[in-house]
Amino acid sequence: MSRPGRRWAAVLAAAALVALPASAAAAASVDDGLWYIDAFKVPAAWDAGLTGEGLTIAVIDTPLYTGLPALADADITVREPSFCYVDGEAVPATSSDALTASHGTNVLALLAGNGVGAGGNPGVTGIAPDAKYLFYTAAIDVPEDGSGFDNSGIECLDENGDKQASIVRAMEEAIDDGADIISISLGGSGGTGADDVILRAQREGVIIVSGVPNTLVEDFEEIWPGRANSVVAVNAIGADATVQTTDGVTNSFSRVTVAGPGLGMLWYGGDATDDWDVPVLADGTSLATPVTAGFIGLVKQKYPDATSNQILQSLIHNTGTGNPDLNYDDAYGYGIVSLTTMLATDPSSYPDENPLIDASGDRMPLAVDFADDAEQPQPSASDAPTAGEDTPAADITPLVIGGVVIGLVVLAALIITIVVLARRKTTSPTSASRNSGGE
């Protein structure tokens, strides 16, 4: 291996702990990790020809392993390099390291996966396997050996050596590249241009789907873009239709949009064996996010004349077996996402207004910003973004999940934390039963 190759192998291999799956299960139980396919009646949509064909879905995440069998025949365009540079040298957007690339790879597989596994094991099955996928690597994890933090002189800067907001840049490119939907299983504080890219996505009809925190220890006010006005914020449920918990307490946040399948999900790589051939089960809103994005995509495919605003209206009106009165709580949001109920309802009957723009508080961008933006001429590509939700740049931020201390490189002004729960599965919370999204 060349000297630069060894260097990047060492950098990427350092990401071991942060992308660990939430629960390591015995091989005999991994078949249960595909429960979401039948529970949400996805095969019925496929049989009706709804496989994502004609859609362009962007995924912004950690590095991608393109050799996963489940992704063998997917239409994936990887943006090379990543958005992270060191001394002017770009960090690759792809990696074969099972610890480094497991998060981004599994997130994409839940959208594009063909169900082919390794060694006779089941493979991750995606919701919209025939869509076109755009993949952007906007986070590189660099924890030490689990006992502390060590940035090792690595800074995630742009190619000019300046601080940057990598997720914002990736979102801008995804919109430029024609994405219909952007799935983001990362979260952190906002950075320069954060408000502008959210406003642009709304203006151009691009739906953004992101996750809420996986523990109550995390402050949702610090998780961008999930907290942003107009964005679909997803909580995670298991096969028993209950939301994940923190020390037995149901994870509830005031801005959840819907709950989607994200607990007990099939996952490859990132376990203690550092092996792409060993499947385990994982929990997290990182997993619920792409599944929900896939459901939205299939609805968009069936109803191409509906606007993105109307698709979002359908999302919240058609949870479970239907939610016409828009009942809401802080754990499930408007309810469990339902592919079946959404597909049965033509969204064009709903108002062409984004129902996720909250005018009652200080959620950013402000509702008045969306109204003002809609009245303004579209800015040229040369126009510089305004500051938006600026935060001071930092090199590394700690996160303690389930007793595991995690370090993450901060990509510019955007402090990134991977939204995947690194703990063993807990028992189900004692919350009220909800209609399954597949009903």
Backbone hydrogen bonds, N-H to C=O, Kabsch-Sander energy under -0.5 kcal/mol:
donor,donor_aa,acceptor,acceptor_aa,energy
6,R,2,S,-2.6
7,R,3,R,-2.3
8,W,4,P,-2.5
9,A,5,G,-2.1
10,A,6,R,-2.2
11,V,7,R,-2.1
12,L,8,W,-2.8
13,A,9,A,-2.2
14,A,10,A,-1.0
15,A,12,L,-1.5
16,A,13,A,-1.0
19,A,15,A,-0.9
20,L,17,L,-1.7
23,S,281,L,-1.2
25,A,23,S,-0.7
29,S,26,A,-2.1
30,V,27,A,-1.2
32,D,29,S,-1.7
33,G,30,V,-1.9
34,L,31,D,-1.3
35,W,32,D,-1.6
37,I,34,L,-1.6
38,D,34,L,-0.7
39,A,35,W,-2.3
40,F,36,Y,-1.5
41,K,38,D,-1.5
42,V,37,I,-2.5
45,A,41,K,-0.9
45,A,42,V,-0.7
46,W,42,V,-2.1
47,D,43,P,-2.8
48,A,44,A,-1.0
49,G,46,W,-2.4
50,L,45,A,-2.6
51,T,49,G,-1.1
55,L,52,G,-2.2
57,I,132,K,-2.8
58,A,181,I,-3.0
59,V,134,L,-2.9
60,I,183,S,-2.0
61,D,59,V,-0.5
61,D,136,Y,-2.4
64,L,93,A,-1.8
66,T,64,L,-0.8
68,L,65,Y,-1.1
71,L,68,L,-2.2
72,A,69,P,-1.7
74,A,71,L,-1.4
75,D,131,A,-0.6
76,I,74,A,-1.2
77,T,133,Y,-2.8
78,V,76,I,-0.6
79,R,77,T,-0.5
79,R,135,F,-3.0
80,E,78,V,-0.8
82,S,91,V,-2.4
83,F,137,T,-1.8
85,Y,157,L,-1.9
86,V,89,E,-2.7
89,E,86,V,-2.2
90,A,88,G,-0.5
91,V,84,C,-3.1
95,S,64,L,-1.9
101,A,97,D,-2.5
102,S,98,A,-0.5
105,T,101,A,-2.2
106,N,102,S,-2.5
107,V,103,H,-2.2
108,L,104,G,-2.1
109,A,105,T,-2.2
110,L,106,N,-1.7
111,L,108,L,-1.6
112,A,108,L,-3.0
113,G,109,A,-2.5
114,N,70,A,-2.0
115,G,124,V,-1.8
121,N,118,A,-1.8
123,G,115,G,-1.5
126,G,113,G,-2.2
126,G,124,V,-0.5
127,I,110,L,-1.7
128,A,111,L,-1.9
130,D,51,T,-2.6
131,A,128,A,-1.6
132,K,55,L,-2.9
133,Y,75,D,-3.1
134,L,57,I,-2.1
135,F,77,T,-2.9
136,Y,59,V,-2.6
138,A,61,D,-2.5
138,A,136,Y,-0.7
139,A,61,D,-0.9
144,E,148,G,-1.0
154,I,151,N,-2.7
155,E,153,G,-0.5
156,C,410,V,-0.5
157,L,85,Y,-1.8
157,L,155,E,-1.2
158,D,162,D,-2.7
161,G,158,D,-2.2
166,S,164,Q,-0.7
166,S,411,L,-0.8
169,R,165,A,-2.2
170,A,166,S,-2.7
171,M,167,I,-2.6
172,E,168,V,-2.4
173,E,169,R,-2.3
174,A,170,A,-2.5
175,I,171,M,-2.3
176,D,172,E,-2.4
177,D,173,E,-2.5
178,G,175,I,-1.5
179,A,174,A,-2.4
180,D,56,T,-3.5
181,I,56,T,-1.3
182,I,207,I,-2.9
183,S,58,A,-3.2
184,I,182,I,-0.5
184,I,209,V,-2.7
185,S,60,I,-0.8
187,G,417,T,-1.7
188,G,224,W,-1.4
189,S,415,I,-0.7
193,G,386,T,-1.0
193,G,387,A,-0.6
194,A,191,G,-2.3
197,V,193,G,-2.3
198,I,194,A,-1.5
199,L,195,D,-2.5
200,R,196,D,-2.5
201,A,197,V,-2.3
202,Q,198,I,-2.1
203,R,199,L,-2.4
204,E,200,R,-2.3
205,G,202,Q,-1.0
206,V,201,A,-2.8
207,I,180,D,-2.0
207,I,205,G,-0.6
209,V,182,I,-2.9
210,S,232,V,-3.0
211,G,184,I,-0.7
212,V,234,V,-2.1
218,E,215,T,-0.8
220,F,218,E,-0.6
222,E,219,D,-2.3
223,I,220,F,-1.9
224,W,188,G,-4.0
224,W,222,E,-0.8
227,R,223,I,-2.0
228,A,225,P,-1.7
229,N,364,M,-2.7
230,S,356,L,-1.9
231,V,228,A,-1.6
232,V,208,I,-2.6
233,A,231,V,-0.7
234,V,210,S,-2.2
234,V,232,V,-0.6
235,N,258,V,-2.2
237,I,260,G,-2.3
238,G,242,T,-1.6
241,A,238,G,-2.2
244,Q,236,A,-1.9
246,T,249,V,-2.9
249,V,246,T,-1.8
251,N,244,Q,-2.4
252,S,250,T,-0.8
253,F,330,D,-2.9
256,V,253,F,-1.2
257,T,233,A,-3.1
258,V,233,A,-1.3
259,A,335,G,-2.0
260,G,235,N,-2.8
262,G,237,I,-2.8
263,L,237,I,-1.9
265,M,282,A,-2.8
266,L,33,G,-1.8
267,W,280,V,-2.0
269,G,275,D,-0.8
269,G,278,V,-0.8
274,D,271,D,-1.9
278,V,275,D,-0.9
280,V,267,W,-2.7
281,L,23,S,-0.9
282,A,265,M,-2.5
284,G,262,G,-1.4
286,S,419,V,-1.2
287,L,284,G,-1.2
288,A,284,G,-1.3
289,T,285,T,-2.0
291,V,287,L,-1.3
292,T,288,A,-2.2
293,A,289,T,-2.4
294,G,290,P,-2.5
295,F,291,V,-2.2
296,I,292,T,-2.4
297,G,293,A,-2.1
298,L,294,G,-2.2
299,V,295,F,-1.9
300,K,296,I,-2.4
301,Q,297,G,-2.3
302,K,298,L,-2.1
303,Y,299,V,-2.2
306,A,303,Y,-1.6
311,I,307,T,-2.1
312,L,308,S,-2.1
313,Q,309,N,-2.0
314,S,310,Q,-2.3
315,L,311,I,-2.1
316,I,312,L,-1.7
317,H,313,Q,-1.9
318,N,314,S,-1.7
320,G,336,I,-2.6
322,G,319,T,-3.1
323,N,317,H,-3.2
326,L,323,N,-1.9
329,D,333,G,-1.9
333,G,329,D,-1.6
334,Y,257,T,-3.1
335,G,332,Y,-2.2
337,V,259,A,-2.6
340,T,437,G,-0.5
342,M,338,S,-1.8
343,L,339,L,-2.5
344,A,340,T,-1.3
345,T,342,M,-1.5
349,S,346,D,-1.5
350,Y,347,P,-2.5
353,E,351,P,-1.8
357,I,354,N,-1.3
358,D,356,L,-0.9
359,A,357,I,-0.6
369,D,366,L,-0.9
370,F,366,L,-1.4
371,A,367,A,-2.0
372,D,368,V,-2.7
373,D,369,D,-2.6
374,A,370,F,-2.0
375,E,371,A,-0.8
375,E,372,D,-0.7
376,Q,372,D,-0.6
376,Q,373,D,-1.0
383,D,380,S,-1.5
389,E,191,G,-0.6
390,D,388,G,-1.6
394,A,412,A,-0.8
397,T,408,L,-1.2
399,L,406,I,-1.8
401,I,399,L,-0.6
401,I,404,V,-2.0
404,V,401,I,-2.4
405,V,146,G,-0.5
405,V,403,G,-0.6
406,I,399,L,-2.3
408,L,397,T,-1.1
409,V,140,I,-0.7
410,V,395,D,-1.9
411,L,409,V,-0.6
411,L,414,L,-0.9
412,A,156,C,-0.9
412,A,410,V,-1.3
414,L,164,Q,-0.8
414,L,411,L,-1.5
415,I,413,A,-0.7
416,I,414,L,-0.6
417,T,187,G,-3.3
419,V,185,S,-1.2
420,V,418,I,-1.9
421,L,283,D,-0.9
422,A,420,V,-0.7
423,R,421,L,-1.4
431,S,429,P,-1.1
439,E,436,S,-1.8
